[in-house]
């Protein structure tokens, strides 16, 4: 059933509890990992619980987005085009990030004594000679 009360082409999102619940689940997951690494007794169980809770909340959130798109009809052509452009911009930004990370890594490999390395070369933890 389409939403016939819309007066514009864009979708204004309603309030959702899922970001708050996801932050709590991620807190459990990451604090469980920290506890596990420090050998706290229930650290692994807390981490597994947080991971399962994160997957469950992400699934529920995606179901809500799917309902908004298909059942409620909130995703018009303009909204779909905006989502597509946003995803393409995200991919471009990730490509640029990894390009510059690898470029700086290879630059460091081919020219290892730059200004940063000059100061770090005298540190015993950074350099072994």
C-alpha positions as protocol buffer text, in pm:
chain_id: "A"
residue {
  index: 1
  type: UNK
  ca { x: 0 y: 0 z: 0 }
}
residue {
  index: 2
  type: UNK
  ca { x: 141 y: 331 z: -107 }
}
residue {
  index: 3
  type: UNK
  ca { x: 161 y: 627 z: 125 }
}
residue {
  index: 4
  type: UNK
  ca { x: -82 y: 879 z: -28 }
}
residue {
  index: 5
  type: UNK
  ca { x: -22 y: 1152 z: 231 }
}
residue {
  index: 6
  type: UNK
  ca { x: 320 y: 1255 z: 101 }
}
residue {
  index: 7
  type: UNK
  ca { x: 348 y: 1605 z: -37 }
}
residue {
  index: 8
  type: UNK
  ca { x: 712 y: 1586 z: -155 }
}
residue {
  index: 9
  type: UNK
  ca { x: 944 y: 1348 z: -338 }
}
residue {
  index: 10
  type: UNK
  ca { x: 1191 y: 1295 z: -57 }
}
residue {
  index: 11
  type: UNK
  ca { x: 1179 y: 1057 z: 235 }
}
residue {
  index: 12
  type: UNK
  ca { x: 1220 y: 1212 z: 579 }
}
residue {
  index: 13
  type: UNK
  ca { x: 1321 y: 935 z: 814 }
}
residue {
  index: 14
  type: UNK
  ca { x: 1126 y: 881 z: 1132 }
}
residue {
  index: 15
  type: UNK
  ca { x: 1291 y: 821 z: 1467 }
}
residue {
  index: 16
  type: UNK
  ca { x: 1432 y: 476 z: 1508 }
}
residue {
  index: 17
  type: UNK
  ca { x: 1559 y: 296 z: 1819 }
}
residue {
  index: 18
  type: UNK
  ca { x: 1803 y: 80 z: 1621 }
}
residue {
  index: 19
  type: UNK
  ca { x: 2108 y: 312 z: 1630 }
}
residue {
  index: 20
  type: UNK
  ca { x: 2088 y: 329 z: 2010 }
}
residue {
  index: 21
  type: UNK
  ca { x: 2049 y: -49 z: 2044 }
}
residue {
  index: 22
  type: UNK
  ca { x: 2330 y: -110 z: 1796 }
}
residue {
  index: 23
  type: UNK
  ca { x: 2564 y: 114 z: 1994 }
}
residue {
  index: 24
  type: UNK
  ca { x: 2488 y: -85 z: 2310 }
}
residue {
  index: 25
  type: UNK
  ca { x: 2548 y: -415 z: 2128 }
}
residue {
  index: 26
  type: UNK
  ca { x: 2878 y: -289 z: 1986 }
}
residue {
  index: 27
  type: UNK
  ca { x: 2977 y: -174 z: 2334 }
}
residue {
  index: 28
  type: UNK
  ca { x: 2918 y: -528 z: 2463 }
}
residue {
  index: 29
  type: UNK
  ca { x: 3112 y: -675 z: 2172 }
}
residue {
  index: 30
  type: UNK
  ca { x: 3415 y: -448 z: 2205 }
}
residue {
  index: 31
  type: UNK
  ca { x: 3426 y: -452 z: 2584 }
}
residue {
  index: 32
  type: UNK
  ca { x: 3402 y: -832 z: 2569 }
}
residue {
  index: 33
  type: UNK
  ca { x: 3699 y: -837 z: 2333 }
}
residue {
  index: 34
  type: UNK
  ca { x: 3897 y: -617 z: 2571 }
}
residue {
  index: 35
  type: UNK
  ca { x: 3804 y: -838 z: 2866 }
}
residue {
  index: 36
  type: UNK
  ca { x: 3899 y: -1148 z: 2668 }
}
residue {
  index: 37
  type: UNK
  ca { x: 4238 y: -1002 z: 2577 }
}
residue {
  index: 38
  type: UNK
  ca { x: 4299 y: -919 z: 2944 }
}
residue {
  index: 39
  type: UNK
  ca { x: 4191 y: -1272 z: 3040 }
}
residue {
  index: 40
  type: UNK
  ca { x: 3882 y: -1175 z: 3235 }
}
residue {
  index: 41
  type: UNK
  ca { x: 3675 y: -1488 z: 3300 }
}
residue {
  index: 42
  type: UNK
  ca { x: 3354 y: -1404 z: 3107 }
}
residue {
  index: 43
  type: UNK
  ca { x: 3518 y: -1187 z: 2839 }
}
residue {
  index: 44
  type: UNK
  ca { x: 3471 y: -1432 z: 2554 }
}
residue {
  index: 45
  type: UNK
  ca { x: 3106 y: -1492 z: 2640 }
}
residue {
  index: 46
  type: UNK
  ca { x: 3034 y: -1118 z: 2654 }
}
residue {
  index: 47
  type: UNK
  ca { x: 3204 y: -1072 z: 2318 }
}
residue {
  index: 48
  type: UNK
  ca { x: 3005 y: -1353 z: 2154 }
}
residue {
  index: 49
  type: UNK
  ca { x: 2683 y: -1220 z: 2306 }
}
residue {
  index: 50
  type: UNK
  ca { x: 2761 y: -870 z: 2173 }
}
residue {
  index: 51
  type: UNK
  ca { x: 2842 y: -1005 z: 1827 }
}
residue {
  index: 52
  type: UNK
  ca { x: 2519 y: -1206 z: 1805 }
}
residue {
  index: 53
  type: UNK
  ca { x: 2323 y: -908 z: 1934 }
}
residue {
  index: 54
  type: UNK
  ca { x: 2490 y: -684 z: 1673 }
}
residue {
  index: 55
  type: UNK
  ca { x: 2392 y: -921 z: 1393 }
}
residue {
  index: 56
  type: UNK
  ca { x: 2033 y: -944 z: 1521 }
}
residue {
  index: 57
  type: UNK
  ca { x: 1991 y: -566 z: 1552 }
}
residue {
  index: 58
  type: UNK
  ca { x: 2144 y: -506 z: 1208 }
}
residue {
  index: 59
  type: UNK
  ca { x: 1900 y: -759 z: 1060 }
}
residue {
  index: 60
  type: UNK
  ca { x: 1602 y: -590 z: 1227 }
}
residue {
  index: 61
  type: UNK
  ca { x: 1719 y: -248 z: 1113 }
}
residue {
  index: 62
  type: UNK
  ca { x: 1756 y: -368 z: 753 }
}
residue {
  index: 63
  type: UNK
  ca { x: 1408 y: -523 z: 769 }
}
residue {
  index: 64
  type: UNK
  ca { x: 1272 y: -182 z: 870 }
}
residue {
  index: 65
  type: UNK
  ca { x: 1450 y: -16 z: 579 }
}
residue {
  index: 66
  type: UNK
  ca { x: 1311 y: -282 z: 344 }
}
residue {
  index: 67
  type: UNK
  ca { x: 960 y: -223 z: 477 }
}
residue {
  index: 68
  type: UNK
  ca { x: 996 y: 152 z: 425 }
}
residue {
  index: 69
  type: UNK
  ca { x: 1110 y: 92 z: 69 }
}
residue {
  index: 70
  type: UNK
  ca { x: 867 y: -173 z: -49 }
}
residue {
  index: 71
  type: UNK
  ca { x: 557 y: -189 z: 173 }
}
residue {
  index: 72
  type: UNK
  ca { x: 522 y: 174 z: 272 }
}
residue {
  index: 73
  type: UNK
  ca { x: 651 y: 310 z: -62 }
}
residue {
  index: 74
  type: UNK
  ca { x: 879 y: 578 z: 81 }
}
residue {
  index: 75
  type: UNK
  ca { x: 1161 y: 520 z: -167 }
}
residue {
  index: 76
  type: UNK
  ca { x: 1058 y: 712 z: -476 }
}
residue {
  index: 77
  type: UNK
  ca { x: 1273 y: 745 z: -788 }
}
residue {
  index: 78
  type: UNK
  ca { x: 1439 y: 1056 z: -649 }
}
residue {
  index: 79
  type: UNK
  ca { x: 1525 y: 878 z: -322 }
}
residue {
  index: 80
  type: UNK
  ca { x: 1660 y: 572 z: -507 }
}
residue {
  index: 81
  type: UNK
  ca { x: 1875 y: 795 z: -726 }
}
residue {
  index: 82
  type: UNK
  ca { x: 2011 y: 972 z: -418 }
}
residue {
  index: 83
  type: UNK
  ca { x: 2092 y: 641 z: -250 }
}
residue {
  index: 84
  type: UNK
  ca { x: 2270 y: 524 z: -564 }
}
residue {
  index: 85
  type: UNK
  ca { x: 2476 y: 844 z: -587 }
}
residue {
  index: 86
  type: UNK
  ca { x: 2562 y: 821 z: -218 }
}
residue {
  index: 87
  type: UNK
  ca { x: 2683 y: 464 z: -258 }
}
residue {
  index: 88
  type: UNK
  ca { x: 2897 y: 556 z: -558 }
}
residue {
  index: 89
  type: UNK
  ca { x: 3051 y: 847 z: -363 }
}
residue {
  index: 90
  type: UNK
  ca { x: 3122 y: 610 z: -74 }
}
residue {
  index: 91
  type: UNK
  ca { x: 3302 y: 369 z: -309 }
}
residue {
  index: 92
  type: UNK
  ca { x: 3506 y: 654 z: -459 }
}
residue {
  index: 93
  type: UNK
  ca { x: 3608 y: 778 z: -115 }
}
residue {
  index: 94
  type: UNK
  ca { x: 3713 y: 426 z: -8 }
}
residue {
  index: 95
  type: UNK
  ca { x: 3916 y: 389 z: -327 }
}
residue {
  index: 96
  type: UNK
  ca { x: 4093 y: 721 z: -264 }
}
residue {
  index: 97
  type: UNK
  ca { x: 4163 y: 629 z: 98 }
}
residue {
  index: 98
  type: UNK
  ca { x: 4323 y: 295 z: 11 }
}
residue {
  index: 99
  type: UNK
  ca { x: 4509 y: 447 z: -282 }
}
residue {
  index: 100
  type: UNK
  ca { x: 4676 y: 703 z: -57 }
}
residue {
  index: 101
  type: UNK
  ca { x: 4746 y: 448 z: 218 }
}
residue {
  index: 102
  type: UNK
  ca { x: 4921 y: 216 z: -26 }
}
residue {
  index: 103
  type: UNK
  ca { x: 5095 y: 507 z: -196 }
}
residue {
  index: 104
  type: UNK
  ca { x: 5239 y: 624 z: 135 }
}
residue {
  index: 105
  type: UNK
  ca { x: 5339 y: 265 z: 221 }
}
residue {
  index: 106
  type: UNK
  ca { x: 5524 y: 217 z: -108 }
}
residue {
  index: 107
  type: UNK
  ca { x: 5676 y: 564 z: -80 }
}
residue {
  index: 108
  type: UNK
  ca { x: 5811 y: 467 z: 261 }
}
residue {
  index: 109
  type: UNK
  ca { x: 5947 y: 138 z: 123 }
}
residue {
  index: 110
  type: UNK
  ca { x: 6135 y: 301 z: -163 }
}
residue {
  index: 111
  type: UNK
  ca { x: 6256 y: 604 z: 35 }
}
residue {
  index: 112
  type: UNK
  ca { x: 6276 y: 495 z: 398 }
}
residue {
  index: 113
  type: UNK
  ca { x: 6464 y: 795 z: 544 }
}
residue {
  index: 114
  type: UNK
  ca { x: 6218 y: 1079 z: 534 }
}
residue {
  index: 115
  type: UNK
  ca { x: 6166 y: 1349 z: 798 }
}
residue {
  index: 116
  type: UNK
  ca { x: 5947 y: 1129 z: 1017 }
}
residue {
  index: 117
  type: UNK
  ca { x: 6188 y: 839 z: 999 }
}
residue {
  index: 118
  type: UNK
  ca { x: 6484 y: 1060 z: 1079 }
}
residue {
  index: 119
  type: UNK
  ca { x: 6342 y: 1131 z: 1424 }
}
residue {
  index: 120
  type: UNK
  ca { x: 6215 y: 778 z: 1476 }
}
residue {
  index: 121
  type: UNK
  ca { x: 6542 y: 614 z: 1367 }
}
residue {
  index: 122
  type: UNK
  ca { x: 6707 y: 704 z: 1698 }
}
residue {
  index: 123
  type: UNK
  ca { x: 6438 y: 531 z: 1898 }
}
residue {
  index: 124
  type: UNK
  ca { x: 6533 y: 177 z: 2001 }
}
residue {
  index: 125
  type: UNK
  ca { x: 6176 y: 51 z: 1972 }
}
residue {
  index: 126
  type: UNK
  ca { x: 6145 y: 165 z: 1609 }
}
residue {
  index: 127
  type: UNK
  ca { x: 6483 y: 71 z: 1465 }
}
residue {
  index: 128
  type: UNK
  ca { x: 6716 y: -212 z: 1559 }
}
residue {
  index: 129
  type: UNK
  ca { x: 7048 y: -59 z: 1448 }
}
